[in-house]
Amino acid sequence: MAATRLVLTDFRNHEDAVLAPGPGFVVLSGENGAGKTNVLEALSLLAPGRGLRRAPLAEMARQGGSGGFGVAARLGETDIGTGTQAGAPERRLVRINGATAAATSLAEWVSVLWLTPAMDRLFVDAAGERRRFLDRLTLALASGHAHHATRYDAAMRERNRLLADDAAPDVDWLAALEARMAEHGAAIDAARREAVSALAERLAAQPEGPFARAGLALEGWRGDADTLARELAAGRRRDAAAGRTLAGPHRADLLVTHLGKRQPAHLCSTGEQKALLLGLVLAHAELVAERAGRAPILLLDEVAAHLDPGRRAALFARLEGRGQVWMTGTEPGLFEAVPGGATRYHVADGTVLAE
């Protein structure tokens, strides 16, 4: 799946940008602050969730613009549009082939994966960041994952509110919320574990190369719906005192190990962590293409800046023919080794010009 047309309207610093990229490599070059990452962020909104920056929707609307924004893309025979309207800056609208749709349904049409400089700290950040990363990986393999995650989070927020605000909460309503959490929580856990198992198996089978191989494991809560329902019911008093729910898949953590060194990722050097993350994302993209029958759109922000020429060439060689890959960089020379046929754009002050 590739975007053959992308239109940004009042998005970030882009007033009206129109791109018609090819199916393979798409290179965006330009100075810092020109708007390169903004293009990638717009593409990331073609998937469920808050995009690669996880920013509030209101921040995405161009200053001095209409008050809302629009992102429209054509992928094969499918037209996808998303954005907001003036007066409702945090209400996201989604249309697929002209029909209104839920944001969670986007996963049925396209998979979008990304790697940004902000993710370089993934292995040393809090567990929540790794859970969000794992959920993006899982979503690309199980399109229903976003639905379960949304329903689980909504039920958990309501349960936490009841326990915090009501000295004698409605027991029947609590039980109903816990049943909903149990149903969706068990589905979340099962999908995550399947994704981790499949990806770990693929990584372990790969030969040593320029990008370190990662070992993966999921730590924390596991169980079925009945187990979670019992734990939630038994933990009401404890959760009320803590002010949050202490059992469930939202407490899980993704453990990553450098297989070559048999060392936890958080103890590896910065360069090793970057190589682990890049190798993990590449292997996952290949797994998605194999399982789903369509290659995901890959967004690699400033990916070449800290790679030596040999690793850059190895990266481009591995990505060739793997679907549409969008890459950004300040220097066009960083992408000299990109195979021929790449679509190249220069970005300056919110203007995107084909080279």
Number of C-alpha atoms within 10 A of each C-alpha: 19 22 23 16 16 20 21 23 21 22 28 21 24 24 19 14 18 16 18 14 21 17 19 22 25 20 23 29 25 19 14 13 14 19 23 29 22 20 26 23 23 24 26 22 21 25 25 22 16 15 19 22 13 9 11 12 18 19 15 23 26 18 15 9 16 14 19 25 26 20 22 24 24 19 16 11 7 13 17 22 22 21 25 21 17 14 10 12 18 16 14 17 15 24 17 20 12 11 10 12 16 13 20 20 17 21 22 14 16 23 28 24 23 25 18 16 12 10 16 17 16 19 24 14 12 11 17 15 17 21 19 14 16 18 20 22 23 24 26 27 24 21 21 18 23 24 18 20 20 13 15 25 15 13 20 19 13 15 25 18 15 18 22 16 10 10 9 8 14 11 11 9 13 20 15 14 21 25 20 19 27 26 19 23 27 23 21 25 22 17 21 26 18 14 22 21 16 15 24 20 13 18 23 14 9 10 9 12 10 14 19 23 28 29 25 21 14 18 13 12 15 20 15 14 20 12 13 23 24 13 16 24 15 11 15 18 12 14 19 20 12 12 13 17 20 17 17 24 26 21 15 19 20 20 17 23 22 21 18 11 11 10 14 16 24 18 13 17 10 14 12 16 26 24 21 25 24 21 20 22 18 20 18 25 28 18 21 22 18 11 13 15 10 18 23 25 25 26 25 21 21 21 19 21 15 11 16 11 15 10 16 21 19 15 21 17 14 11 20 15 14 20 20 24 25 23 24 28 22 19 15 15 10 20 22 12 15 19 15 10 11 18 18 21 21 19 22 16 14 19 17 23 14 13 9
